[in-house]
């Protein structure tokens, strides 16, 4: 019986690491944006700023729920 050579996941691992680096960069930008009050002047915050922040929080919650199997992604 002839055995097939073992497959490696080198290409998948390289793609995974590249995508992780992309996510890490996005998270870093978002953290800096948060530290800058999401671009809002704290002295002039209005309801529009709140609406934008609520939408961003909603999208991040979807990502968090997916990552941790919570919310609509709960088992």
Secondary structure, DSSP 8 states (H G I E B T S, - for coil): ---------HHHHHHHHHHHHHHHHHHHHHHHHHHTGGG--GGG--HHHHHHHHHHHHHHHHHHHHHHT-GGG--
